[in-house]
Amino acid sequence: MSEFDRHIYIKDADIYTDAEKELLNGLFRPVNRLEIADKEDFKKEIDRYVTALKTLCVCLKKYHDQNVIILLDEYDVPLENAYYSGFYDEMAGFIRSLFESALKTNDALQFAVVTGCLRISKESIFTGLNHLQISSVYNNGYEEAFGFTQAETEQMLIDYGMEDRIEEAKEWYDGYLFGNTEIYNPWSIIKYVSSIAVNHMKFPEPYWANTSSNQIIKDMIWQADDEMKHELDILIHGGTIEKQIHEDITYDDIHEYGDNLWNFLFFTGYMKKVSERRDEQNEEKIYLTMKIPNIEIRSIYTNQISNWLKKQVKDTDRSVLHKAVLLGDTDAVAGYVTGLLKKSISVFDSDESFYHGFFLSLLYGVPDYAPQSNREEGDGRPDIVLYPENPTDPAIIFEVKTRKKFNEMEAGLKEAYEQIRDKKYEEGVLEDGYMGVKSYGICFCKKSCIVGRYEQAE
């Protein structure tokens, strides 16, 4: 309604026919939900909106004696919202009728510019339109119109005295390839410059992630099958995947095939083209090698993976693990944790703080024990200690290590044992007044872990 309000000055001009006056008055009449008594009333109200843009164009042309230009930004946002709210078909039908009225059978139209994430020529709502000239992330002649170029970004940083942040900005917000031109995310780089200009010590942030629901990434990770998890593993660790390109992806097609989802992510900015090739046996098929474009987008994937794993931990029956911990069954502990990790995506390889937090979260709820992390004991801070509520039960220490190679995991356990011994963790726990203590080393490598009991030498 705000666009109609902007042109309210045309409403009372004495230049329209009676039919045009009736239509024009309808545009400026607010919706009264009390007047919508049945489906027929609702249909009439929808029909009023379907023809609204065309009616406005016709009246504007008559008032100004010039054809009208329509600028429509993010045409597919209503489709996305409708898709996740369960009325995609109804919204697609409405927008199809709206566009056919405003963009096809509109003699008052000079031209229109429509923007969105999805390529519009193949989207089903555009099937009735002709003479569309498409510029997309994959194929376009207006590369510099999609964001800031490297030269523009560097000049902006220099103008704000941020020459020392050029490389950091590139790693975080560059990486989008339109045609053969590298493009920065304009929203993110503006927010970055604005923040750093105020506080030069401030770290970069995933600004785009903070303004978007990123629902498609969440859906992909939470519904991923084994093949998709493997591909996510590759991408998160800086690798590439190859997929056939389909430019006719719609929201309704996303989960029909796995390749559709990757195509959708490519066209919506979550993937970047590295190279392309044509199938030698079928020249109609083109394959893209793709990767995650920058740190900002990578953080969206990793945050969703972390949230997914937390939910997996929350929804998993941990009583089996807790029983194994209390019995000192190291094989059962290792088997349980490894099984849970294998369902996940190994984005946090070699990140000891992740494995520490992950294992700690599994230990909450051990009967009659309270887990503590990095509490001072002896000459240091053991990673995790389970303190008993019953003073006759032993405290249980876990020292966590990580390794990059599977054949180094035993060495990781040895390092954990040495740290327990050298830092006198057990002595510290006993000095606190506990009547007994048991200590374990646990070493992680990717989606595997091993657990061993520390035996103090006599």
C-alpha positions as CSV (number, residue, x, y, z in Angstrom):
1,M,0.0,0.0,0.0
2,S,2.9,2.4,0.5
3,E,3.6,2.6,-3.2
4,F,-0.1,3.6,-3.8
5,D,0.1,6.1,-1.0
6,R,3.1,7.7,-2.7
7,H,1.0,8.4,-5.8
8,I,-2.1,9.5,-4.0
9,Y,-1.9,12.9,-5.8
10,I,-3.3,11.3,-8.9
11,K,-6.5,10.1,-7.2
12,D,-8.5,13.3,-7.6
13,A,-7.4,14.4,-11.1
14,D,-10.4,14.9,-13.4
15,I,-8.9,13.0,-16.3
16,Y,-10.1,9.4,-15.8
17,T,-13.1,7.6,-17.1
18,D,-15.8,6.3,-14.7
19,A,-14.3,2.8,-14.9
20,E,-10.8,4.1,-14.2
21,K,-12.0,6.1,-11.3
22,E,-13.7,3.1,-9.8
23,L,-10.5,1.0,-10.2
24,L,-8.4,3.9,-8.8
25,N,-10.5,4.4,-5.8
26,G,-10.2,0.6,-5.1
27,L,-6.4,0.9,-5.0
28,F,-6.6,3.4,-2.2
29,R,-9.3,1.6,-0.2
30,P,-7.7,-0.2,2.8
31,V,-8.5,-3.9,3.3
32,N,-11.4,-4.4,5.8
33,R,-11.2,-7.9,7.0
34,L,-14.7,-7.7,8.4
35,E,-16.0,-7.3,4.8
36,I,-14.5,-10.6,3.8
37,A,-17.3,-13.0,4.7
38,D,-16.7,-15.9,2.4
39,K,-14.5,-17.3,-0.3
40,E,-16.2,-15.2,-3.0
41,D,-15.3,-12.0,-1.1
42,F,-11.8,-13.2,-0.6
43,K,-11.4,-13.9,-4.3
44,K,-12.6,-10.4,-5.2
45,E,-10.1,-9.0,-2.8
46,I,-7.3,-11.0,-4.4
47,D,-8.4,-10.0,-7.9
48,R,-8.1,-6.3,-6.8
49,Y,-4.5,-6.9,-5.9
50,V,-3.7,-8.9,-9.0
51,T,-4.6,-6.0,-11.3
52,A,-3.4,-3.3,-8.9
53,L,0.0,-2.6,-10.5
54,K,-1.4,-2.5,-14.0
55,T,-4.2,-0.1,-12.9
56,L,-1.7,2.2,-11.2
57,C,0.5,2.2,-14.3
58,V,-2.4,3.1,-16.6
59,C,-3.5,6.0,-14.4
60,L,0.1,7.2,-13.9
61,K,0.6,7.3,-17.7
62,K,-2.6,9.2,-18.2
63,Y,-1.6,11.7,-15.5
64,H,2.0,12.2,-16.6
65,D,1.6,11.4,-20.3
66,Q,4.6,9.0,-20.1
67,N,5.0,5.3,-19.9
68,V,5.8,3.8,-16.5
69,I,9.0,2.0,-15.3
70,I,8.5,-0.8,-12.7
71,L,11.4,-1.6,-10.4
72,L,10.7,-4.8,-8.4
73,D,13.3,-6.0,-5.9
74,E,13.5,-9.5,-4.4
75,Y,10.5,-10.9,-6.3
76,D,11.1,-14.3,-4.8
77,V,11.0,-13.4,-1.1
78,P,7.2,-14.0,-0.9
79,L,7.8,-17.3,-2.6
80,E,10.4,-18.3,-0.1
81,N,8.1,-17.3,2.8
82,A,5.2,-19.1,1.3
83,Y,7.3,-22.3,0.7
84,Y,8.3,-22.5,4.4
85,S,4.7,-21.6,5.5
86,G,3.0,-24.2,3.4
87,F,1.2,-22.2,0.7
88,Y,3.7,-22.1,-2.1
89,D,1.3,-23.1,-4.9
90,E,-1.2,-20.4,-3.9
91,M,1.5,-17.7,-3.7
92,A,3.0,-18.8,-7.1
93,G,-0.4,-18.6,-8.7
94,F,-1.0,-15.1,-7.3
95,I,2.4,-13.7,-8.4
96,R,2.0,-15.3,-11.8
97,S,-1.3,-13.5,-12.3
98,L,0.1,-10.3,-10.9
99,F,3.1,-10.3,-13.3
100,E,1.1,-11.3,-16.3
101,S,-1.1,-8.3,-15.6
102,A,1.6,-5.8,-14.9
103,L,4.4,-7.0,-17.2
104,K,2.7,-8.6,-20.1
105,T,-0.7,-7.1,-20.9
106,N,0.3,-3.6,-19.8
107,D,0.3,-1.0,-22.6
108,A,1.4,1.7,-20.1
109,L,4.7,-0.1,-19.3
110,Q,8.0,1.3,-20.7
111,F,10.1,-1.5,-19.2
112,A,10.6,-3.4,-15.9
113,V,13.6,-4.5,-13.9
114,V,13.0,-7.5,-11.6
115,T,15.6,-8.8,-9.2
116,G,15.8,-12.0,-7.1
117,C,18.0,-14.9,-6.2
118,L,16.4,-17.4,-8.6
119,R,16.8,-17.1,-12.4
120,I,13.5,-15.7,-13.5
121,S,13.2,-16.9,-17.1
122,K,12.5,-20.6,-16.1
123,E,10.6,-19.9,-12.8
124,S,7.1,-21.2,-13.4
125,I,5.5,-17.9,-12.5
126,F,7.2,-16.3,-15.6
127,T,6.0,-18.8,-18.2
128,G,3.5,-16.3,-19.7
129,L,6.1,-13.5,-20.2
130,N,8.1,-12.7,-23.3
131,H,11.2,-10.7,-24.1
132,L,13.0,-11.3,-20.9
133,Q,16.7,-10.4,-20.8
134,I,18.3,-12.4,-18.0
135,S,21.4,-11.5,-16.0
136,S,22.4,-14.1,-13.4
137,V,25.3,-15.1,-11.3
138,Y,26.1,-17.7,-13.9
139,N,25.6,-15.8,-17.1
140,N,25.3,-12.0,-17.3
141,G,26.7,-8.8,-18.9
142,Y,26.3,-6.6,-15.8
143,E,28.8,-8.1,-13.4
144,E,29.7,-4.9,-11.6
145,A,26.0,-4.2,-10.9
146,F,25.7,-7.1,-8.4
147,G,28.1,-5.7,-5.8
148,F,31.5,-4.1,-5.2
149,T,34.5,-5.0,-7.3
150,Q,38.0,-5.5,-5.8
151,A,39.1,-2.0,-6.9
152,E,36.0,-0.4,-5.4
153,T,36.3,-2.2,-2.1
154,E,40.0,-1.4,-1.7
155,Q,39.3,2.3,-2.4
156,M,36.6,2.3,0.2
157,L,38.9,0.8,2.8
158,I,41.7,3.2,1.9
159,D,39.3,6.2,2.2
160,Y,38.4,5.1,5.7
161,G,42.0,4.5,6.8
162,M,41.6,0.7,6.8
163,E,44.4,-0.3,4.3
164,D,45.6,-2.9,6.8
165,R,42.3,-4.7,6.6
166,I,42.2,-5.3,2.8
167,E,43.2,-8.9,3.0
168,E,40.9,-9.6,5.9
169,A,38.0,-8.1,4.1
170,K,38.8,-10.2,1.0
171,E,38.9,-13.5,3.0
172,W,35.6,-12.7,4.7
173,Y,33.4,-11.0,2.1
174,D,34.8,-11.6,-1.4
175,G,34.5,-14.7,-3.5
176,Y,31.3,-14.2,-5.4
177,L,31.9,-14.8,-9.1
178,F,29.6,-13.1,-11.5
179,G,30.7,-14.0,-15.0
180,N,34.4,-13.7,-14.6
181,T,34.3,-10.8,-12.2
182,E,35.0,-11.2,-8.4
183,I,32.4,-9.4,-6.4
184,Y,32.1,-8.5,-2.7
185,N,28.8,-8.8,-0.8
186,P,27.8,-5.1,-0.7
187,W,25.7,-5.3,2.4
188,S,28.4,-7.1,4.4
189,I,31.3,-5.0,3.2
190,I,29.4,-1.7,4.1
191,K,28.6,-3.1,7.6
192,Y,32.2,-4.2,8.0
193,V,33.6,-0.8,7.0
194,S,31.1,1.0,9.2
195,S,31.9,-1.1,12.3
196,I,35.7,-1.1,11.9
197,A,35.7,2.7,11.2
198,V,34.2,3.2,14.7
199,N,36.4,0.6,16.4
200,H,39.5,-0.4,14.5
201,M,40.1,-3.3,16.9
202,K,36.8,-4.9,16.1
203,F,36.8,-8.4,14.5
204,P,34.9,-9.1,11.3
205,E,31.4,-10.6,11.7
206,P,29.0,-12.6,9.5
207,Y,26.7,-9.7,8.8
208,W,24.7,-11.4,6.1
209,A,24.1,-14.4,8.4
210,N,22.7,-12.0,11.0
211,T,20.1,-10.5,8.6
212,S,18.8,-13.7,7.0
213,S,17.1,-16.7,8.2
214,N,19.3,-19.0,6.1
215,Q,16.5,-21.5,6.4
216,I,17.7,-23.4,3.4
217,I,21.1,-24.1,5.0
218,K,19.4,-25.3,8.2
219,D,17.1,-27.6,6.2
220,M,20.0,-29.0,4.2
221,I,22.1,-29.9,7.2
222,W,19.3,-31.2,9.4
223,Q,17.9,-33.4,6.6
224,A,21.3,-34.4,5.0
225,D,21.8,-38.0,4.0
226,D,25.3,-39.7,4.1
227,E,26.3,-38.4,0.6
228,M,25.4,-34.8,1.4
229,K,27.2,-35.0,4.8
230,H,30.3,-36.2,3.0
231,E,30.1,-33.4,0.5
232,L,29.6,-30.9,3.3
233,D,32.7,-32.3,5.0
234,I,34.7,-31.6,1.8
235,L,33.4,-28.1,1.4
236,I,33.8,-27.0,5.0
237,H,37.4,-28.1,4.9
238,G,38.1,-25.9,1.8
239,G,37.5,-28.5,-0.9
240,T,35.3,-28.5,-4.0
241,I,32.4,-30.5,-5.4
242,E,31.2,-30.9,-9.0
243,K,27.5,-30.7,-9.9
244,Q,25.5,-30.4,-13.1
245,I,24.1,-26.9,-13.5
246,H,20.3,-26.4,-13.7
247,E,19.1,-22.8,-14.1
248,D,15.4,-23.7,-13.8
249,I,15.4,-24.4,-10.0
250,T,12.4,-23.3,-8.1
251,Y,11.6,-23.5,-4.4
252,D,9.2,-26.3,-5.2
253,D,12.1,-28.3,-6.7
254,I,14.7,-27.9,-4.0
255,H,14.5,-31.3,-2.3
256,E,13.4,-33.3,-5.4
257,Y,17.0,-34.2,-6.1
258,G,20.3,-33.6,-4.3
259,D,21.8,-31.7,-7.2
260,N,18.8,-29.3,-7.1
261,L,19.8,-28.2,-3.6
262,W,23.4,-27.5,-4.6
263,N,22.2,-25.6,-7.6
264,F,19.9,-23.6,-5.4
265,L,22.7,-22.8,-3.0
266,F,24.9,-21.7,-6.0
267,F,22.3,-19.3,-7.4
268,T,21.5,-17.8,-4.0
269,G,25.1,-17.0,-3.1
270,Y,26.0,-19.9,-0.7
271,M,28.4,-21.5,-3.3
272,K,31.0,-20.1,-5.8
273,K,31.9,-21.4,-9.2
274,V,35.6,-22.4,-9.5
275,S,35.5,-23.9,-13.0
276,E,33.1,-25.4,-15.5
277,R,33.2,-28.1,-18.1
278,R,30.9,-29.4,-20.9
279,D,30.0,-33.1,-21.0
280,E,31.8,-34.6,-23.9
281,Q,29.1,-37.2,-24.5
282,N,26.2,-34.7,-24.1
283,E,27.0,-31.1,-24.8
284,E,23.8,-29.9,-23.3
285,K,25.1,-30.9,-19.9
286,I,27.4,-28.4,-18.1
287,Y,29.1,-29.2,-14.8
288,L,30.3,-26.6,-12.3
289,T,33.1,-27.1,-9.8
290,M,31.9,-25.2,-6.7
291,K,33.2,-24.2,-3.3
292,I,32.1,-22.1,-0.3
293,P,33.0,-18.5,-1.3
294,N,34.3,-17.0,1.9
295,I,34.6,-17.1,5.7
296,E,31.3,-15.3,6.3
297,I,29.3,-18.0,4.4
298,R,31.4,-20.8,5.9
299,S,30.3,-19.5,9.3
300,I,26.7,-20.0,8.3
301,Y,27.3,-23.6,7.5
302,T,29.4,-24.3,10.7
303,N,26.9,-22.5,13.0
304,Q,24.1,-24.6,11.7
305,I,26.2,-27.8,12.0
306,S,27.0,-26.9,15.6
307,N,23.3,-26.3,16.3
308,W,22.4,-29.6,14.6
309,L,24.9,-31.5,16.7
310,K,23.7,-29.9,19.9
311,K,20.2,-31.1,19.1
312,Q,21.4,-34.6,18.3
313,V,23.1,-34.7,21.8
314,K,19.9,-33.4,23.4
315,D,17.7,-35.9,21.7
316,T,19.9,-38.9,22.2
317,D,19.5,-41.4,25.1
318,R,22.7,-40.9,27.1
319,S,22.0,-43.4,29.8
320,V,24.1,-46.0,28.0
321,L,27.1,-43.7,28.0
322,H,26.5,-42.7,31.6
323,K,26.4,-46.3,32.7
324,A,29.7,-47.0,30.8
325,V,31.4,-44.0,32.4
326,L,30.4,-45.1,35.9
327,L,31.5,-48.7,35.2
328,G,34.8,-47.6,33.6
329,D,33.9,-49.4,30.4
330,T,36.3,-47.5,28.1
331,D,35.3,-49.4,24.9
332,A,31.6,-48.7,25.5
333,V,32.3,-45.0,26.0
334,A,34.4,-44.8,22.9
335,G,31.9,-46.7,20.8
336,Y,29.0,-44.5,22.0
337,V,30.8,-41.2,21.2
338,T,32.2,-42.4,17.9
339,G,28.7,-43.6,16.8
340,L,27.3,-40.1,17.5
341,L,30.1,-38.4,15.7
342,K,29.6,-40.5,12.6
343,K,26.1,-39.2,12.3
344,S,27.5,-35.7,12.1
345,I,29.7,-33.6,9.8
346,S,33.4,-33.4,10.8
347,V,33.6,-29.6,10.5
348,F,35.6,-29.2,13.7
349,D,38.4,-31.6,13.0
350,S,41.4,-31.0,15.3
351,D,39.5,-28.3,17.3
352,E,40.1,-29.5,20.8
353,S,37.8,-26.9,22.3
354,F,34.9,-28.3,20.2
355,Y,35.5,-31.9,21.3
356,H,35.9,-30.8,24.9
357,G,32.5,-29.0,24.8
358,F,30.9,-31.8,22.9
359,F,32.0,-34.5,25.4
360,L,31.2,-32.3,28.3
361,S,27.6,-31.9,27.0
362,L,27.2,-35.6,26.9
363,L,28.2,-36.0,30.6
364,Y,25.4,-33.8,31.9
365,G,22.9,-36.0,33.7
366,V,25.3,-38.7,34.9
367,P,23.4,-39.9,38.1
368,D,24.7,-38.5,41.3
369,Y,27.6,-36.6,39.6
370,A,28.1,-32.9,38.6
371,P,30.5,-32.2,35.7
372,Q,33.0,-29.3,36.0
373,S,35.2,-27.9,33.2
374,N,38.7,-26.5,33.6
375,R,38.5,-26.3,37.4
376,E,41.8,-25.9,39.1
377,E,43.2,-29.1,40.6
378,G,46.8,-29.9,41.5
379,D,49.1,-27.9,39.4
380,G,46.7,-27.3,36.5
381,R,43.2,-27.5,35.2
382,P,41.9,-30.9,34.0
383,D,39.5,-30.7,31.1
384,I,36.6,-32.3,32.8
385,V,36.0,-33.7,36.3
386,L,32.8,-35.5,37.4
387,Y,32.4,-34.7,41.1
388,P,30.3,-37.2,43.1
389,E,27.5,-36.1,45.3
390,N,28.2,-39.2,47.5
391,P,31.6,-38.7,49.2
392,T,32.3,-42.4,49.1
393,D,32.1,-42.5,45.3
394,P,35.2,-41.6,43.3
395,A,35.6,-38.4,41.3
396,I,36.2,-39.1,37.6
397,I,38.8,-37.1,35.5
398,F,38.8,-36.8,31.7
399,E,41.7,-35.3,29.8
400,V,40.8,-34.5,26.2
401,K,43.3,-34.6,23.3
402,T,43.0,-34.4,19.5
403,R,45.1,-35.7,16.6
404,K,44.9,-35.2,12.8
405,K,45.8,-38.7,11.9
406,F,44.3,-42.0,13.2
407,N,47.7,-43.6,13.8
408,E,48.6,-40.8,16.2
409,M,45.6,-41.3,18.5
410,E,47.5,-43.7,20.9
411,A,50.1,-41.0,21.3
412,G,47.3,-38.6,22.2
413,L,46.2,-40.9,25.0
414,K,49.8,-41.0,26.2
415,E,50.0,-37.2,26.2
416,A,46.8,-37.1,28.3
417,Y,48.2,-39.6,30.8
418,E,51.4,-37.6,31.1
419,Q,49.5,-34.4,31.7
420,I,47.3,-36.0,34.4
421,R,50.5,-37.2,36.1
422,D,52.7,-34.1,35.7
423,K,50.0,-31.7,36.7
424,K,49.1,-33.9,39.7
425,Y,45.3,-33.8,39.0
426,E,44.5,-36.8,41.1
427,E,46.4,-35.5,44.0
428,G,44.5,-32.2,43.8
429,V,41.1,-33.9,43.8
430,L,42.1,-36.0,46.8
431,E,43.3,-32.9,48.6
432,D,39.8,-31.5,48.1
433,G,38.6,-34.3,50.4
434,Y,37.2,-36.7,47.9
435,M,37.8,-40.3,49.0
436,G,38.8,-41.7,45.6
437,V,39.5,-40.7,42.0
438,K,39.7,-42.4,38.5
439,S,41.3,-40.8,35.5
440,Y,40.8,-41.3,31.8
441,G,42.4,-40.0,28.6
442,I,40.2,-39.5,25.6
443,C,41.6,-38.7,22.1
444,F,39.6,-37.6,19.1
445,C,40.4,-37.7,15.4
446,K,37.7,-36.6,13.0
447,K,34.7,-38.8,13.7
448,S,36.5,-41.3,16.0
449,C,37.6,-41.4,19.5
450,I,39.5,-43.8,21.8
451,V,39.4,-43.8,25.6
452,G,42.0,-45.2,28.0
453,R,42.3,-45.6,31.8
454,Y,45.2,-43.8,33.4
455,E,47.0,-46.1,35.9
456,Q,49.3,-44.2,38.3
457,A,52.7,-45.9,38.8
458,E,53.3,-47.1,42.4
